[in-house]
Amino acid sequence: MRRRLFAVPPRETESPPHFFISPNCRDVVRQQTPKHNNPMHRRKRTSTIKRPQRDPLTGVHDIYYTVNESNQRYTMNIPYIKLVTGIRLTVAAFAALTLLSCDSIIYDSEGDCSVHYRVPLRYTRNILSSDALASEVTSVSLYLFDARGRLAYSAVTPVADIVAAGGAVPVDVAPGTYDIIAWARGDSPVSGAAAFAVDNAGSPSAPADLTCSLPAGDGSQRTIAADIHRLYHAMASGVTFPDTYGNVDVVPLDMMKDTNVIRVMLQHYRHEELDKDDFRFAVYDDNAVLAHDNSPIAGNPVVYREWSKKSASASADGTPARDAITSVSTVIAELTTGRLTTATHPVLHVTKSDGSDVLRLPLNDLLVLGKGEHFSHYSDQDFLDRQDQYNLVFLLDDNHSWYSNMGLYVNGWHVVYQNSDI
């Protein structure tokens, strides 16, 4: 038997496999080098490593490699690689910036992570419910007390600066919970006006130290015979200053006006002339000292006397009609009081020059008559806190006493009593 001999080509040394990582970082492609070049064993083989899938991040199909063992060719999607690489670099950069942000635990001291607290102020607790802070208030003294009742911050700020800052006072405190007290002043247009003074304003050890008092005077009885610079108050308890960063406005403080101007007008019922020197005017109350919460502290009586008194008359021009009143004579007195509350019982007392009574009436009861229907939705105390000017007109009889049967006028409202005893 004849044997056929043929030469077997020498086996080539196997090369180590080569590995490629696909750009989606999920697939490893193994490239095998052919073991030998024997035509009988050489097979032209093309294999796809994985079927294309849609990337959820980009919406583009994954790259897949075509491996051809004959010519070592590989197909790659270069635009896809650039796109995915760019996206992942962006995500990595965002993650790095997050580490540097103010919320980072590791780098919480990097960047501008400070907080700027502001306390907004307004004065809308008036009869018109409009913000009159800029037009009436001159300066604001603000005090913040921490949860232990210790003073954490205080400042006196002109209202011009508050308005320029958008109606708020910047405060420098640590995050936490605070009680806020504000006393504010408005300048009187009358020279020689008296003023409430904030007690312990320089170094209050507790909120209760921030009382506000009228001057005691020289005599045993505190008497105020002058106009009073306008006084305002606001308070908020348990205000949270959050632990955050940036500009933070806490709850606003709405001021309340404590001073009141009362005008008393006396007219003879038959319009006879009256002399201002024949009458004395006074309001007796117990509100010379106000607590830190704006409530009157009992045991501090005060007498408010007229700081302006004058005689006036009005005459009709032209030809008077028959039986018409051609002139009116009146005495006008102005008094300024502290906060009027239903807890105290102020009395309006008008006397003649000999000390006898013209009238002696409970002031609060008179003033709330001016609510009418228009302001009937306010409680008596809310009305007294919002209204700050009152006009009272009384008609006098021939003995210069109040002619109660003719009633009186309160802010233009004519009130007639069925019973002359109030």
C-alpha positions as CSV (number, residue, x, y, z in Angstrom):
1,M,0.0,0.0,0.0
2,R,1.3,3.3,-1.0
3,R,1.5,5.9,1.6
4,R,1.2,9.5,0.8
5,L,3.4,11.7,2.8
6,F,2.8,15.4,3.2
7,A,4.5,18.0,5.2
8,V,2.8,19.4,8.2
9,P,3.7,23.1,8.7
10,P,5.1,23.8,12.1
11,R,2.7,25.0,14.8
12,E,2.9,28.6,15.5
13,T,3.3,29.8,19.0
14,E,0.0,30.9,20.4
15,S,-0.1,34.5,21.1
16,P,-1.7,35.6,24.3
17,P,-5.4,36.7,24.0
18,H,-6.1,40.3,23.7
19,F,-9.0,41.9,25.7
20,F,-11.0,45.0,24.8
21,I,-13.4,46.8,27.0
22,S,-16.5,48.2,25.3
23,P,-17.2,51.9,26.0
24,N,-20.4,51.1,28.0
25,C,-18.0,49.4,30.6
26,R,-20.2,46.3,30.7
27,D,-18.8,44.0,28.0
28,V,-15.3,42.5,27.7
29,V,-14.3,41.3,24.2
30,R,-11.7,38.6,23.9
31,Q,-9.7,38.5,20.7
32,Q,-8.1,35.1,19.9
33,T,-5.1,34.8,17.6
34,P,-5.3,31.8,15.2
35,K,-3.4,28.8,16.5
36,H,-1.9,28.0,13.1
37,N,-2.1,28.8,9.5
38,N,-3.0,25.3,8.3
39,P,-5.6,25.7,5.5
40,M,-7.3,22.6,6.8
41,H,-7.8,24.1,10.2
42,R,-8.1,27.7,9.2
43,R,-11.7,28.8,9.3
44,K,-12.9,32.2,8.4
45,R,-15.1,33.0,11.3
46,T,-16.9,36.2,12.2
47,S,-18.7,36.4,15.6
48,T,-20.8,39.1,17.2
49,I,-20.0,39.4,20.9
50,K,-23.5,40.7,22.0
51,R,-26.6,41.9,20.4
52,P,-27.1,45.7,20.3
53,Q,-29.2,47.1,23.1
54,R,-30.5,50.6,23.7
55,D,-28.6,52.5,26.3
56,P,-31.1,54.0,28.9
57,L,-28.8,57.0,29.4
58,T,-28.4,58.2,25.8
59,G,-31.1,56.3,23.9
60,V,-28.4,55.1,21.4
61,H,-27.6,51.5,20.7
62,D,-24.6,49.9,22.4
63,I,-21.5,49.3,20.4
64,Y,-20.8,45.8,19.4
65,Y,-17.6,44.4,17.9
66,T,-17.2,42.4,14.8
67,V,-14.2,40.0,15.2
68,N,-12.6,38.6,12.1
69,E,-9.9,36.2,12.9
70,S,-8.5,36.4,9.4
71,N,-7.7,40.0,9.1
72,Q,-8.1,41.2,12.7
73,R,-10.6,43.9,11.9
74,Y,-12.8,45.5,14.5
75,T,-15.7,47.8,13.9
76,M,-16.3,50.6,16.5
77,N,-18.8,53.5,16.6
78,I,-16.6,56.5,17.2
79,P,-19.4,59.2,17.5
80,Y,-21.1,57.0,20.1
81,I,-17.9,56.7,22.1
82,K,-17.6,60.5,22.1
83,L,-21.2,61.0,23.2
84,V,-21.1,58.6,26.0
85,T,-17.7,59.7,27.2
86,G,-18.9,63.4,27.3
87,I,-22.0,62.5,29.2
88,R,-20.1,60.5,31.8
89,L,-17.6,63.3,32.2
90,T,-20.4,65.7,32.8
91,V,-22.0,63.4,35.4
92,A,-18.6,63.0,37.1
93,A,-18.1,66.8,37.1
94,F,-21.5,67.3,38.6
95,A,-20.8,64.8,41.3
96,A,-17.5,66.6,42.1
97,L,-19.3,69.9,42.4
98,T,-21.9,68.3,44.7
99,L,-19.1,67.2,47.0
100,L,-18.0,70.9,47.1
101,S,-21.5,72.2,47.7
102,C,-22.9,73.5,51.0
103,D,-24.8,70.3,51.5
104,S,-21.7,68.2,51.4
105,I,-20.6,66.4,54.6
106,I,-17.0,66.3,53.5
107,Y,-16.5,69.8,52.1
108,D,-19.1,71.8,54.0
109,S,-16.6,74.6,54.6
110,E,-16.0,75.2,50.9
111,G,-17.7,77.9,48.9
112,D,-20.1,80.6,50.1
113,C,-22.2,78.5,52.5
114,S,-23.1,81.4,54.8
115,V,-26.7,82.3,55.8
116,H,-28.1,85.8,56.0
117,Y,-31.2,86.1,58.2
118,R,-33.6,89.0,57.9
119,V,-36.6,90.0,60.1
120,P,-39.3,91.7,57.9
121,L,-41.1,94.6,59.5
122,R,-44.4,96.3,58.7
123,Y,-47.1,98.5,60.2
124,T,-50.5,97.3,58.9
125,R,-52.3,97.1,62.3
126,N,-54.0,100.4,61.7
127,I,-57.5,101.4,60.9
128,L,-56.7,101.4,57.1
129,S,-54.9,98.1,57.2
130,S,-52.2,99.6,55.0
131,D,-48.4,99.5,55.6
132,A,-47.4,102.9,57.1
133,L,-44.0,101.9,58.4
134,A,-42.1,104.2,56.2
135,S,-44.3,107.2,56.8
136,E,-44.8,107.0,60.6
137,V,-41.9,105.1,62.2
138,T,-38.5,106.7,62.6
139,S,-36.3,103.9,64.1
140,V,-36.7,100.3,65.4
141,S,-35.0,98.7,68.3
142,L,-34.9,94.9,67.7
143,Y,-34.0,92.3,70.3
144,L,-33.6,88.5,69.9
145,F,-33.5,86.0,72.8
146,D,-32.5,82.4,72.4
147,A,-34.3,79.3,73.8
148,R,-32.7,79.9,77.2
149,G,-34.0,83.5,77.3
150,R,-30.5,85.0,76.8
151,L,-30.0,88.0,74.6
152,A,-28.6,86.9,71.3
153,Y,-28.8,90.0,69.2
154,S,-29.9,93.6,69.5
155,A,-29.7,96.6,67.2
156,V,-31.3,100.0,66.6
157,T,-32.0,100.6,62.9
158,P,-33.3,103.7,61.2
159,V,-36.4,103.1,59.2
160,A,-34.7,104.6,56.1
161,D,-32.2,101.8,56.2
162,I,-35.0,99.2,56.6
163,V,-36.9,100.6,53.7
164,A,-33.7,100.6,51.6
165,A,-33.2,96.9,52.5
166,G,-36.6,96.0,51.3
167,G,-38.5,96.4,54.6
168,A,-36.4,94.0,56.7
169,V,-33.7,94.2,59.4
170,P,-30.6,91.9,58.8
171,V,-29.7,90.0,62.0
172,D,-26.5,87.9,62.7
173,V,-27.4,84.9,64.8
174,A,-26.8,81.2,64.7
175,P,-29.5,78.8,63.5
176,G,-32.1,78.1,66.2
177,T,-35.3,79.3,67.8
178,Y,-35.7,82.8,69.1
179,D,-38.2,85.2,70.7
180,I,-38.2,88.6,69.0
181,I,-39.2,91.9,70.6
182,A,-39.3,95.2,68.8
183,W,-39.9,98.7,70.2
184,A,-40.1,101.5,67.6
185,R,-40.4,105.2,67.7
186,G,-42.0,107.9,65.5
187,D,-41.1,111.6,66.0
188,S,-43.8,113.9,67.1
189,P,-44.4,117.0,65.0
190,V,-44.8,119.1,68.2
191,S,-41.8,120.5,70.0
192,G,-41.2,119.5,73.6
193,A,-42.9,116.2,73.3
194,A,-42.5,113.5,76.0
195,A,-41.3,110.0,75.1
196,F,-41.5,106.4,76.3
197,A,-38.1,104.9,77.2
198,V,-37.2,101.3,76.8
199,D,-35.9,100.1,80.2
200,N,-32.6,98.1,80.3
201,A,-32.3,98.7,76.5
202,G,-28.5,98.3,76.7
203,S,-28.2,94.9,78.4
204,P,-31.5,93.1,79.1
205,S,-30.8,89.8,80.8
206,A,-34.3,88.4,79.9
207,P,-37.2,89.5,77.7
208,A,-39.1,90.7,80.8
209,D,-36.5,93.4,81.3
210,L,-37.6,95.2,78.2
211,T,-40.4,97.3,79.7
212,C,-41.2,100.7,78.3
213,S,-42.0,103.6,80.6
214,L,-43.1,107.2,80.6
215,P,-41.0,109.7,82.5
216,A,-41.9,109.7,86.2
217,G,-41.9,113.5,86.6
218,D,-41.1,115.5,89.8
219,G,-44.3,115.0,91.8
220,S,-45.8,112.0,93.5
221,Q,-48.3,111.6,90.7
222,R,-47.0,111.0,87.2
223,T,-48.5,113.6,84.9
224,I,-47.9,114.1,81.2
225,A,-49.0,117.5,79.9
226,A,-47.3,117.2,76.5
227,D,-47.6,115.4,73.3
228,I,-45.9,112.0,73.2
229,H,-43.5,110.7,70.6
230,R,-45.3,107.8,68.8
231,L,-44.6,104.4,70.2
232,Y,-44.9,101.1,68.4
233,H,-44.5,97.5,69.5
234,A,-44.2,94.0,67.9
235,M,-43.4,90.6,69.3
236,A,-43.1,87.0,68.0
237,S,-42.2,83.9,70.0
238,G,-40.6,80.7,68.9
239,V,-39.4,82.0,65.5
240,T,-37.3,79.4,63.7
241,F,-34.1,80.4,62.0
242,P,-33.4,77.4,59.8
243,D,-30.0,75.8,59.4
244,T,-29.5,76.5,55.7
245,Y,-27.6,78.9,53.5
246,G,-28.4,81.9,51.4
247,N,-30.8,84.8,52.2
248,V,-33.6,83.8,54.6
249,D,-36.6,86.0,55.6
250,V,-38.2,84.7,58.8
251,V,-41.8,85.5,59.8
252,P,-42.6,89.2,59.6
253,L,-43.4,91.4,62.6
254,D,-46.4,93.6,62.3
255,M,-46.1,96.7,64.5
256,M,-48.8,98.1,66.8
257,K,-49.2,101.8,67.6
258,D,-49.5,102.5,71.4
259,T,-50.0,106.3,71.4
260,N,-53.3,108.0,70.8
261,V,-54.3,111.6,70.2
262,I,-57.7,112.5,71.6
263,R,-59.4,115.8,70.6
264,V,-62.2,117.0,72.8
265,M,-64.5,119.8,71.5
266,L,-67.0,121.7,73.7
267,Q,-69.8,123.7,72.2
268,H,-72.8,125.5,73.8
269,Y,-76.0,124.1,72.7
270,R,-77.3,127.6,71.9
271,H,-73.9,128.4,70.3
272,E,-72.9,131.0,72.9
273,E,-69.3,131.9,73.1
274,L,-67.0,129.7,75.3
275,D,-63.7,130.7,76.9
276,K,-60.9,128.1,76.9
277,D,-59.6,129.2,80.3
278,D,-62.8,128.1,81.9
279,F,-62.1,124.4,81.3
280,R,-59.5,121.7,82.3
281,F,-59.1,118.4,80.6
282,A,-57.6,115.1,81.8
283,V,-57.5,111.4,81.1
284,Y,-56.8,109.1,84.1
285,D,-55.3,105.7,83.3
286,D,-53.0,103.0,84.7
287,N,-50.7,102.4,81.7
288,A,-47.5,104.5,82.4
289,V,-45.4,101.3,82.1
290,L,-45.8,98.7,79.4
291,A,-44.5,95.1,79.8
292,H,-42.3,93.4,77.1
293,D,-45.5,91.9,75.6
294,N,-47.1,95.4,75.4
295,S,-49.6,94.8,78.2
296,P,-49.9,97.6,80.9
297,I,-48.2,96.8,84.2
298,A,-50.7,97.6,87.0
299,G,-49.8,100.0,89.7
300,N,-48.4,102.7,87.4
301,P,-51.1,105.4,87.3
302,V,-50.7,108.4,85.1
303,V,-52.7,111.6,84.3
304,Y,-52.7,112.8,80.8
305,R,-53.5,116.5,80.5
306,E,-54.2,118.7,77.5
307,W,-51.0,119.9,75.8
308,S,-53.0,122.2,73.4
309,K,-56.2,124.2,74.2
310,K,-57.7,127.0,72.2
311,S,-61.0,128.8,71.5
312,A,-62.2,128.7,68.0
313,S,-65.2,129.9,66.0
314,A,-66.7,129.4,62.6
315,S,-68.9,131.9,60.8
316,A,-71.1,131.5,57.7
317,D,-70.3,133.7,54.7
318,G,-73.0,135.4,52.6
319,T,-76.5,136.3,53.5
320,P,-77.8,134.1,56.3
321,A,-81.1,132.4,55.9
322,R,-83.9,132.9,58.5
323,D,-83.2,131.3,61.8
324,A,-79.9,129.9,60.5
325,I,-76.9,129.5,62.7
326,T,-74.3,132.0,61.5
327,S,-71.5,131.3,63.9
328,V,-70.3,128.5,66.2
329,S,-67.9,128.9,69.2
330,T,-66.0,126.0,70.5
331,V,-63.1,125.0,72.8
332,I,-60.7,122.4,71.4
333,A,-58.3,120.5,73.6
334,E,-55.8,117.8,72.5
335,L,-54.4,115.1,74.7
336,T,-52.0,112.2,74.0
337,T,-52.2,108.9,75.9
338,G,-50.4,105.6,76.0
339,R,-51.9,102.3,74.9
340,L,-55.7,102.1,75.7
341,T,-56.8,98.6,76.7
342,T,-59.9,97.0,78.0
343,A,-57.9,95.7,81.0
344,T,-57.7,99.2,82.4
345,H,-60.5,101.7,82.8
346,P,-59.4,105.1,81.6
347,V,-61.6,108.1,82.5
348,L,-62.1,111.3,80.6
349,H,-62.6,114.1,83.1
350,V,-63.4,117.7,82.1
351,T,-63.8,120.3,84.8
352,K,-64.5,124.0,85.1
353,S,-62.0,126.5,86.4
354,D,-63.6,126.2,89.9
355,G,-63.0,122.4,89.9
356,S,-66.6,121.4,89.4
357,D,-67.4,118.7,86.8
358,V,-68.4,119.3,83.3
359,L,-68.3,115.6,82.5
360,R,-66.7,112.4,83.8
361,L,-67.1,109.5,81.5
362,P,-65.4,106.1,80.8
363,L,-63.1,106.8,77.9
364,N,-63.0,103.3,76.3
365,D,-66.8,103.1,76.2
366,L,-66.9,106.4,74.4
367,L,-64.3,105.6,71.9
368,V,-65.6,102.2,70.8
369,L,-68.9,103.9,69.9
370,G,-66.9,105.2,66.9
371,K,-66.7,101.7,65.4
372,G,-70.1,102.0,63.8
373,E,-71.0,99.3,61.3
374,H,-68.0,99.8,59.1
375,F,-65.6,98.5,61.8
376,S,-68.0,96.3,63.7
377,H,-66.0,93.2,62.7
378,Y,-63.2,94.4,65.0
379,S,-63.3,93.5,68.7
380,D,-63.2,96.5,71.1
381,Q,-59.5,95.9,71.8
382,D,-58.6,95.5,68.2
383,F,-60.3,98.7,67.3
384,L,-58.6,100.6,70.1
385,D,-55.2,99.2,68.9
386,R,-55.8,100.2,65.3
387,Q,-57.5,103.6,65.7
388,D,-55.0,106.2,67.0
389,Q,-57.0,109.5,66.6
390,Y,-60.4,110.3,68.1
391,N,-62.6,113.4,67.9
392,L,-65.2,113.8,70.7
393,V,-67.8,116.6,70.6
394,F,-69.9,117.5,73.6
395,L,-72.7,120.0,73.8
396,L,-73.0,122.1,77.0
397,D,-76.0,123.5,78.7
398,D,-76.3,127.0,80.3
399,N,-74.4,125.8,83.3
400,H,-71.5,124.7,81.2
401,S,-72.2,121.0,82.0
402,W,-72.6,118.3,79.5
403,Y,-76.1,118.4,78.0
404,S,-76.5,114.6,77.9
405,N,-79.9,114.7,76.3
406,M,-78.2,116.2,73.2
407,G,-75.8,113.2,73.1
408,L,-72.3,113.5,71.7
409,Y,-70.3,113.0,68.5
410,V,-67.5,110.3,68.3
411,N,-65.5,110.6,65.1
412,G,-68.4,112.1,63.3
413,W,-71.0,109.6,64.7
414,H,-73.9,111.2,66.6
415,V,-74.6,109.1,69.7
416,V,-77.8,109.8,71.7
417,Y,-78.2,108.0,75.1
418,Q,-81.6,106.8,76.2
419,N,-80.2,107.0,79.8
420,S,-78.1,109.9,80.7
421,D,-76.2,107.8,83.2
422,I,-73.2,106.1,81.6
